[in-house]
Amino acid sequence: MYEKTISSKTVFEGRILSVDVLDVELEDGRMSVREIVRHGVAVAIVPQRPDGRFVFIRQFRKAMERVCFEVVAGNCDPGEAEAVSAARELQEETGYTAESLELLGSIFPSVGYCTERIDIYFATVAEQGATSFDEDENIETVILAEAEMDEMIRSNQIADAKTLAAWMLYKAKKG
């Protein structure tokens, strides 16, 4: 299966993403249009404290018009290694410093229209320090035991795809 790109036009360029419209030729010669959201690499982190509990966040997400429960996550800065981004985002959003980081896997949240890849890490953390999240962020740290997180998933309290995928990767490799 293959689609040949005939032309591509960027119709929007924003701070963290751009949108391209592509004219493509399908294998059988028919023509079609694809709208692609171009987004860089991001990271998500499942941090575990020495007491065995896990660190998550809650924040308002304008796209959803609601407060969302999520794993710690963020975009990689240009030229920044993914593990460095993961450690930075963890400290900025929660105040925790990673003692160790292990790549659990990578996901593509929406392959139908978006290029974003999220690398998911497991981190061990120690004492919590000060946060330094962006001035336009309002983030609350939430500490949960593994069983509490499992129950939140069973009871459909978590809708964020990267959080569900991160927890599944954690459970498959560590839990």
Secondary structure as GFF3:
##gff-version 3
##sequence-region A 1 175
A	DSSP	beta_strand	3	13	.	.	.	ID=ss1
A	DSSP	beta_strand	17	26	.	.	.	ID=ss2
A	DSSP	beta_strand	31	39	.	.	.	ID=ss3
A	DSSP	beta_strand	42	48	.	.	.	ID=ss4
A	DSSP	beta_strand	54	61	.	.	.	ID=ss5
A	DSSP	beta_strand	66	70	.	.	.	ID=ss6
A	DSSP	beta_strand	72	75	.	.	.	ID=ss7
A	DSSP	alpha_helix	82	94	.	.	.	ID=ss8
A	DSSP	beta_strand	96	107	.	.	.	ID=ss9
A	DSSP	beta_strand	118	128	.	.	.	ID=ss10
A	DSSP	beta_strand	139	144	.	.	.	ID=ss11
A	DSSP	alpha_helix	146	154	.	.	.	ID=ss12
A	DSSP	alpha_helix	161	173	.	.	.	ID=ss13
###
